[in-house]
Amino acid sequence: MQRNIGILGAMAQEIDEVKALLTEKTNVKIANREFVVGKINGVRCVVAFSKWGKVAATITATLLVQEFAVTDLIFIGTAGALADGLKVGDIVVSKRLVQHDLDARPMISRFELPLLNRIYVDSDPSLTELAGRAVNNLLAQGAEKMVGEEAVKEFNLNPSLHYGDIASGDQFINSDEKRQEILNLLPDIQCVEMEGAAVAQVCLEFGIPFTVIRIISDTADHNARIDFNKFIVEVANAYSRAIVGEIVRLV
């Protein structure tokens, strides 16, 4: 079967350079969203900004499946670190996704997806392995290869790859109290964001292989003192281009 890879970015600025990888580009607008259809390294791809939050990302992911018939889905973007040892610039490849703000007790258990009888959604093992291999290939060349020496120095980048659970919720986590609350309930969580678990549920229900890749931009407690907008443009955007390009090269 010919691959048709959907690529979602959590922020528009994080996928500008991914769009630049596309050749034979066509822009399609549906539901106030722009989908850029083309090829990367000869592989058909569709790139779109998910928009923020679980509902918006669900709509975008569903459109990728129904309107563009994607065979695989890659979600890439930034996240706040929860696990000790994660630092700005590190890369987390998902093993499982969970919605940390989902609570339909007493009808079902906390975090359980209604009617699906599960709390976590597992990433596709093959795509997860492929994403990890792509990241390792890039890290072996050094962060300078992805973002340049100036950005490495400014943001003190010494990135490493981590695999693990990612939590999503319609909340911006910016306090140590909230960070600890999530970790107390879900101690295996590596990082937190606002879209991945919703996209994972879409892929689960449509039977689409997926992986979520998150670039650590902060420690989710406001202790990190970086220029977030500059980090998105100069680091996350470049990471996204390099990682997606390498994944597609390896397909």
N, C-alpha and C positions, 0 to 999 in steps of 0.2 A: 504493500500500500504506500502511495506517495505521501510524504509528510507534508502537513500544513500546520505550521506552528503558530499558535497565538502567544503574543508577548504583551503583558500588561505592566504598566509602571504605576507606582503609587502616587507619584507626583509628575506633572507634565515635564518639569525640568529634568527629571531623572531618565527620560527616554528620548530626549532630543537627539542625542548622538546614536542611539539605537536606530532611530528613523533614518539617520544619515547613512547607515549601513545598507539600506534597501536600494535595490536597483529595480527598474521597470515599475516605478511607483504609481499607484492610483489612490486617490483619497475618496473615501466613502463616508458620508455623514448620516447617522441614524440616531434618533433620540438624543439630540444635542451632544453627540459624541462623534469624534473624528477617528476613523479607522484607516490606517495607511497600509495598503496591500502591496506587496512586492516580493523580491527575493533577496535572501542573504546567502552568499556562497552557493547560489543555484537552488536553494531550498525555499519554497513558498512560505512566507511569513506574513502575519497580520499584527501590526503594532498599534496599541491604543493606551491612552491615559484612563485608568480605572475610575477616576474621581475618588474623593475621600469617603471613607466610612463603608460599613458592611453592605448597606442597601445599594448604594451607588455602584460599588464593585460587583455586586451580584448581577445587577442589570448589565454591566459591561461584559462580564464573563459569559452570561447567558447569550448575549448578542453574538459574541465570538463563536459560540457553539452552534447556534441556530441559523445565523445569517451567513457565517463564513466557513462553517463546517470544519473547524480546526480539529486536528487529530491529537494534539498535545498542547498543554498550556504552561507557560513559564511566567511566574509573577516575580518581579524584582523591585526593590525599593529599600528605603531606610527603615530603621527600627531603633527602639530604645533598649539597651541591655538590661536584663534582670539578673542573669547568672553572674556570680563572682568570676572574675578573670577575663570577662569580655571587655574589650577596649575599643575606642573610636577607630574605625577603619577595618575592624574584623568583619568576617563574612560568615553568616549562619545559613546553612542549607537545611531545610525542614525535614524532619522525620515524621512529625505529626502536628496537626493544627487543632486548636481548641478556642472556643469563644468564652473568654473569661468573664463576660458580663451577662451570660445567658443563665437565667434562673427561673425555672417554671415549677419550683417546689410549691406545694407538696405533691403535685400531680406526677412529676418525674424527678429524678435526681438532679442536683445542681450541675450545670454545664451540659446536661444531656440534650442531644438534638432531638426535638419532638418527632416522633414516629420513626426515627432511624435507630433507636436503641443503642446509641453509642455516644461517647463524649468526644473522642478524638477522631479525626479523619487522617488516614495515613497517606503520605506522599507516595507517588509511584516509585518503586525501588530502582527501576532502570533509569528513570530521569534523574533521580536523586544521585545515583552513582555517576551519571554523565555530568551533572552539574558540579559535583565534587571533583571529578577528574579535570574539568575545565578550569576550576578555580585553582587547583594545585598546579596546573601547568602555568598559569599566569603568575602565581606567587613564586614559583621557581625562578621566574625571570626578574623578580623584584617589583615593588610597588611603583618605582620610578617609570617602569615601562608602561604602566597604565595611566598614571596621572602626572608624571614629570617630577623632577627633583624639587622644584619650588613648593609644590603642594605637599610633598612628603615631609619637607622640613617644617612648613607652616602648621600642619596638623599632626606632626610627630607620628607619622604612619609607620607601623611595623605590623602589617596585617597577618592574621592567621585564620585558618578555616575551622569552623565548628559545625557539627551536626547536632540537631536536637529539636525539641518541641518549641513551637511558636504560638503565642497567645494573641488573639485579636479581640478588640472591643471598640465600641463607639465612645471612647474616652481618650483624651490626651493625658498620659501618665507622666506627671512632673513633680511627684513628691515621694520621699522615701517611705512615708506611711502607706501609700497606695501600692508602691512597689513591693513592700513587705507583705501586705495583705494578699496580693496575688501569689507570691512565692509560698506563703503559708498554706494556701489552698492547693496550689499547683507547683510543687517544689522542683519539678523537672524542666520548667520553662526557661528557655535561653533568652528570649527577647519578646518584646511586646509591640504591637502595631494595630492598624485599624481595618485591614481588609482581608488578609490571607485566609483566615478560617472560613469566611463567607465564600470566597472563590473556591476553596477546597470542597465545600459542600456542593456547590454547583457541579464541579467536576465529578464528585462521587455519584451524584444522582444521574448525570448524563453518561457516566462511564468513560470519562476523558482522563488520560494520564496527566499528572501535573506535578510541578515542584515549585516551592516558594524559596526565594533567595533574598536574604535581608542583609543590608550593610549597616553596621552599627554607627549611628551618628551621635549618640548621647547615652547617658546611663540612667535615663528615665527618672532622675531625681533632681535635676537641675544642678548637679555638681559639675558637669562638663561645661567648660567655658570656651566654646568655639562659636564662630560665626556660622550659624546653621545654614543660612541661605547660600553663603559662599561654599560651604561644604557640599551642598546639593549640586551646585553648578560645576564646581571644580573637581570634586572627588566622586560623589555618587554617580553622576552622569557618565564620567569616564569609566568607572567600574562597570556600570551597566553595559556600555558599549563593548568593553573588552570581554566580559563574562558571556554575554549573549552571543557575540561573534565567535567565541571559542566553543561554546556548546554547539552551535549550528555547524561549525567546522568539523566537530567530532561525530555528528549524527550519521 
